[in-house]
Amino acid sequence: MTVPTAQDANANNRSPRPSNLAPQGDAAPAASSPDPFTITTQQAARRYNASPRTLSNWRARGLPFLMPGPRKVLYVTRDADTWVKEKFSIGRPKPTLARIAASAGGAA
């Protein structure tokens, strides 16, 4: 039995995985974790289905963010999720006893 070489892999239109893409020890990229503590503008744009420019406008309206450098913007996931939910959640108000009694009294 022969051991496949890089030439064999290229001949079959398969290339071996480059060594720079191989996982390095225990350090995993933040993007692969299920719920990272902070996210970048690009990650937030994908998460909230908005453009980076929209996120800039949201920051001006109160979206919490961190600036660890002159151009780098990070969002604390928990805080940003809470802010977006408060500002943009669409749903019916929860029924209260007073509302139920008012609707029953008005219908009768």
Backbone torsions as a table, in degrees:
resi	resn	phi	psi	omega
1	MET	NA	136.0	-178.8
2	THR	-102.7	153.1	178.8
3	VAL	-90.1	128.7	-180.0
4	PRO	-66.1	144.4	178.7
5	THR	-111.8	176.5	178.5
6	ALA	-63.2	-33.9	179.3
7	GLN	-65.8	-39.2	177.6
8	ASP	-64.0	-40.9	-179.1
9	ALA	-64.8	-42.4	179.3
10	ASN	-68.0	-32.6	179.4
11	ALA	-66.7	-29.7	179.3
12	ASN	-94.3	16.1	-177.2
13	ASN	59.3	28.8	174.3
14	ARG	-122.3	131.0	178.1
15	SER	-109.4	144.7	177.6
16	PRO	-67.6	153.3	-179.2
17	ARG	-65.9	129.0	178.3
18	PRO	-63.2	146.8	-176.6
19	SER	-67.6	-24.5	-179.5
20	ASN	-75.4	-12.1	177.1
21	LEU	-96.9	-5.8	-179.9
22	ALA	-70.6	144.3	178.2
23	PRO	-59.6	140.5	-178.4
24	GLN	-108.5	98.9	175.4
25	GLY	61.6	-142.7	-177.9
26	ASP	-86.1	-10.1	-177.2
27	ALA	-73.3	114.8	178.2
28	ALA	-106.1	144.8	178.3
29	PRO	-64.7	146.8	-177.1
30	ALA	-63.3	-30.1	-177.1
31	ALA	-68.5	-23.0	-177.6
32	SER	-84.6	-14.4	179.4
33	SER	-72.5	149.5	-174.1
34	PRO	-63.0	-39.6	-179.9
35	ASP	-143.0	88.0	-177.5
36	PRO	-67.0	155.5	-179.5
37	PHE	-69.6	-44.0	176.4
38	THR	-125.8	152.5	177.3
39	ILE	-132.4	153.7	178.7
40	THR	-81.2	175.3	178.9
41	THR	-62.6	-41.2	-179.6
42	GLN	-64.9	-41.7	179.0
43	GLN	-66.5	-39.5	178.8
44	ALA	-66.0	-37.4	178.7
45	ALA	-61.9	-41.4	176.9
46	ARG	-69.3	-40.0	-176.6
47	ARG	-64.0	-41.3	-175.2
48	TYR	-102.4	6.4	178.7
49	ASN	54.5	50.1	-179.5
50	ALA	-138.3	160.8	179.1
51	SER	-82.1	160.1	175.2
52	PRO	-58.4	-33.2	177.6
53	ARG	-66.6	-37.9	176.1
54	THR	-63.5	-40.4	177.6
55	LEU	-62.5	-36.6	176.2
56	SER	-62.1	-42.2	177.0
57	ASN	-64.8	-40.4	178.7
58	TRP	-63.6	-36.9	177.4
59	ARG	-60.5	-39.5	179.0
60	ALA	-67.1	-24.2	179.9
61	ARG	-95.0	1.6	173.5
62	GLY	121.3	2.1	177.6
63	LEU	-62.3	121.7	-178.0
64	PRO	-67.4	138.1	-180.0
65	PHE	-152.1	166.7	176.9
66	LEU	-121.0	146.5	174.1
67	MET	-125.6	90.5	-179.1
68	PRO	-73.8	-12.2	178.7
69	GLY	-146.3	-178.2	-176.7
70	PRO	-66.8	-26.2	-178.5
71	ARG	-123.5	-15.3	-175.3
72	LYS	-83.8	129.2	179.2
73	VAL	-120.1	130.3	176.4
74	LEU	-124.0	151.0	177.5
75	TYR	-119.0	132.3	172.8
76	VAL	-76.3	118.9	-170.8
77	THR	-54.4	-48.6	-176.7
78	ARG	-62.1	-44.7	-178.5
79	ASP	-68.3	-42.1	-179.8
80	ALA	-66.9	-41.3	178.1
81	ASP	-60.4	-42.7	179.6
82	THR	-63.4	-44.7	-178.9
83	TRP	-63.0	-46.1	-179.1
84	VAL	-64.1	-40.9	-180.0
85	LYS	-64.2	-42.2	179.6
86	GLU	-66.1	-39.1	-175.9
87	LYS	-79.9	-34.6	-168.9
88	PHE	-123.0	8.4	179.7
89	SER	-72.2	131.7	-180.0
90	ILE	-114.5	127.5	-179.9
91	GLY	-178.1	167.3	178.4
92	ARG	-78.8	145.6	175.9
93	PRO	-65.9	146.8	179.9
94	LYS	-66.0	138.2	-179.7
95	PRO	-69.4	137.1	175.1
96	THR	-114.1	163.5	-179.9
97	LEU	-59.6	-39.5	-178.7
98	ALA	-65.7	-41.1	179.9
99	ARG	-67.6	-39.9	179.3
100	ILE	-65.0	-43.4	-179.7
101	ALA	-66.3	-37.7	180.0
102	ALA	-67.5	-39.5	-179.4
103	SER	-72.5	-33.6	178.3
104	ALA	-72.4	-37.1	179.9
105	GLY	-71.3	-35.5	-179.7
106	GLY	-75.0	-27.5	-178.2
107	ALA	-80.8	-24.6	-176.0
108	ALA	-82.3	NA	NA
